[in-house]
Structures are given as structure tokens and as C-alpha cells.
Amino acid sequence: MKRALFALVAAVSVTAPAFADQALATSKNCMACHAVDKKLVGPAFKDVAAKYKGDKSAADKLAAKVIKGGAGVWGPVPMPANPQVNDAEAHKLVAWVLSTK
């Protein structure tokens, strides 16, 4: 019994952080154009994380891009501005995106 409970706690602690902000991403309409592991209209979040791995300025650049929109980095389709996302939410979303694998 203890072994099963430990396995359950370990599984939840490993998977929960990966989905900790998917609810926020869904509520802010990010998931309409993005997915965690595959390209939709925009790049997969895991591809964004890989591209910006090790870039210390990535979080601030990407948070600004979430709010203001952008174009040209991932192809011809622009990312629209998201004025419904405030600065704190943008940074939380970007931290989650950059942690995806």
C-alpha cells in the first residue's frame, strides 16, 4: 500500500508542473494556435523552449511578444497581440513554455 501511494505521489509531482499553466494558456487562448508538442498555427511550445534554451533574455523578450504580438521568427504567420494578458500572466506563461520538454 505504501509503495503504491509513493508511486502515485511521485507521478503527480512529476507531471503536475508540466501542466501547471496549461489552464492559464487555455484561458488566454494560447492553445488555439499552439500545442505543447506539435506545430499548429504557431510553433509547439517544446520547440520554443528548445530554441531559447540558455538565452537569459528570452523570458522578457517572449513575455513582451505574448502581449504585443510579433512576426517573422517562426514563419510568415504573425502572432497577434494579446492585450487580455497582463505582464505577470505573460511571464508566468513564458516560464511554463520555456520549461516544456
Order of alpha helices (4+ residues) and beta strands (2+ residues): alpha-alpha-alpha-alpha-alpha
